[in-house]
Amino acid sequence: MADKFRCQLTVRHYECDLLGHVNHAVYLHYFEVGRLEAMAAAGLPFREVLRQGYAVVATEVRVQYKAPAFADDVLDLVSYIVHFRGALMIWQQELYRASSGELLALAEVHGAFTRASGRPTRIPPAMRACLEAVYVPEAAWPARGEALRGKPPQRSSPAWPVE
């Protein structure tokens, strides 16, 4: 049965900037870790994708920062796929402070399967079958235009929050 993938990360001191919180660019690394670990847990480690002559590249990334993370914070990262089409898959991710459940950031990442040459290609059926383990389309946030007017996500019902 498909389910959202969950993992924990701990903020390292060197990831913090002069303001004392995690630099915004570091969140992209956190989200990448979440997607790669989700793929591996689903039976599709990235090295296997590469071994078979494929790659997955990010084509679009959208991050909404809600609250800062600090050194030594333990973070809960939730990652799942909400859409497949041809070469494309869309991931949605939520990052929380483990101690309080506070939402820190949301991400939507469009990824495309390519051949090693960089040419887009349909997701191979065997790989798609593995990724179905984290395919949770019913958990998709509202469409972009509506999402920015939505309510802040709850751990059980994510949506793009209002600014």
Residue pairs with C-beta under 8 A, 6 or more apart in sequence:
2 132
2 133
2 134
2 135
2 136
3 80
3 133
3 134
3 136
4 78
4 79
4 80
4 134
4 136
4 139
5 34
5 37
5 38
5 41
5 42
5 78
5 79
5 80
5 134
6 76
6 77
6 78
6 79
7 33
7 34
7 37
7 38
7 76
7 77
7 79
8 74
8 75
8 76
8 77
8 98
9 30
9 33
9 74
9 75
9 77
10 72
10 73
10 74
10 75
11 22
11 69
11 70
11 71
11 72
11 73
11 74
11 75
12 71
13 71
13 72
15 22
15 23
15 26
15 71
16 22
16 23
16 70
16 71
17 23
19 68
20 70
20 71
21 68
21 69
21 70
22 68
22 69
22 70
24 63
24 65
27 63
27 65
27 95
27 105
27 107
28 61
28 63
30 75
30 77
30 95
31 61
31 63
31 77
31 79
31 93
31 95
31 107
31 109
33 77
34 77
34 78
34 79
34 93
35 79
35 91
35 93
35 109
35 111
36 46
37 79
38 79
38 80
38 134
39 45
39 46
39 49
39 130
39 131
39 134
40 46
41 133
41 134
42 130
42 131
42 132
42 133
42 134
43 130
43 133
44 127
44 130
44 131
46 56
49 55
49 56
49 127
50 116
52 124
52 127
53 115
53 116
54 113
54 114
54 115
54 116
54 121
54 124
54 127
55 113
55 114
55 115
55 116
55 118
56 89
56 111
56 112
56 113
56 114
57 111
57 112
57 114
57 118
58 109
58 110
58 111
59 88
59 110
59 111
59 112
60 108
60 109
60 110
61 107
61 108
61 109
61 110
62 107
62 108
62 109
63 105
63 106
63 107
64 105
64 106
64 107
64 160
64 161
65 104
65 105
66 103
66 104
66 105
66 106
66 152
66 161
67 97
67 102
67 103
67 104
68 104
69 75
69 95
69 97
69 104
73 97
73 98
73 99
74 97
74 98
74 99
75 95
75 96
75 97
75 98
75 104
76 95
76 96
76 97
76 98
76 101
77 93
77 94
77 95
77 96
78 93
78 94
78 95
78 96
78 158
79 91
79 92
79 93
79 134
80 91
80 92
80 93
80 134
80 135
80 136
80 139
81 89
81 90
81 91
81 92
81 131
81 134
81 135
81 136
82 90
82 91
82 92
82 135
82 136
82 137
82 139
82 140
82 141
83 89
83 90
83 137
83 140
84 90
84 123
84 128
84 131
84 135
86 120
86 122
86 123
87 112
87 113
87 114
87 120
87 121
87 122
87 123
88 110
88 111
88 112
89 110
89 111
89 112
89 113
89 123
89 131
90 108
90 109
90 110
90 111
91 107
91 108
91 109
91 110
91 111
92 106
92 107
92 108
92 109
92 139
92 140
92 141
92 158
93 106
93 107
93 108
93 109
94 103
94 105
94 106
94 153
94 155
94 158
95 103
95 104
95 105
95 106
95 107
96 102
96 103
96 104
96 155
97 104
101 155
103 152
103 153
103 161
106 141
106 153
106 158
106 160
106 161
108 141
112 120
113 120
113 121
113 122
113 123
113 124
113 127
114 120
114 121
115 121
123 131
139 158
141 147
141 150
141 153
141 158
141 159
141 160
142 150
142 159
142 160
144 160
147 159
147 160
148 160
148 162
148 163
149 162
150 159
150 160
150 161
150 162
151 159
151 161
151 162
152 159
152 161
152 162
153 159
153 160
153 161
